[in-house]
Amino acid sequence: MADIDIQIAHSNIHAPHVDLLSAWATAVVDQFADNSTMTIRVTDEDEIRQLNRDYRHIDKTTNVLSFPVELPEEIEERLLGDVVICATIVESEALKQNKKLEAHWAHMVIHGTLHLLGYDHIEDVEAEKMEALEINILNQFGYADPYVDRSVA
């Protein structure tokens, strides 16, 4: 079973209960990297912008960042890394995209966790594989396909 450390950066941040955040990440980790450890940090726009600027050299906010751990081969720890999620951006996106807030949170946790496991969406083939995994895991929790356009015209 996965060991998920949940960090809420500030007391005024609204996020799903830690049990939900952990369950969503565990659903991914237990399929691909059982008995691994990771961190989910829920933060504000200032922190995620700084992280995006410092580590990706992109000076803007974003919804989720993933920082996989790169340990030397001789170290046998099963550390996956950190997923950092911006609460206000997730809330704003859910509203703008006409998605249920909890489902969008689940999507961001699952998406970020898959990035820790090496999945990406740069190339179309990789994106299709990653999206299929996301949809499948979200369906296990009863959430709809996040890639269906629900925006109001």
RAPE-V991417 format. One record per run of one state. SS is the DSSP state (helix for helix, strand for strand, loop for the rest). FROM is the first residue (numbers start at 1). LEN is the number of residues. If there is no record, write none. Layout:
# RAPE-V991417
SS/FROM/LEN
SS/FROM/LEN
This chain:
# RAPE-V991417
loop/1/2
strand/3/6
loop/9/9
helix/18/15
loop/33/4
strand/37/7
loop/44/1
helix/45/12
loop/57/7
strand/64/5
loop/69/10
strand/79/8
helix/87/10
loop/97/4
helix/101/16
loop/117/7
helix/124/17
loop/141/13
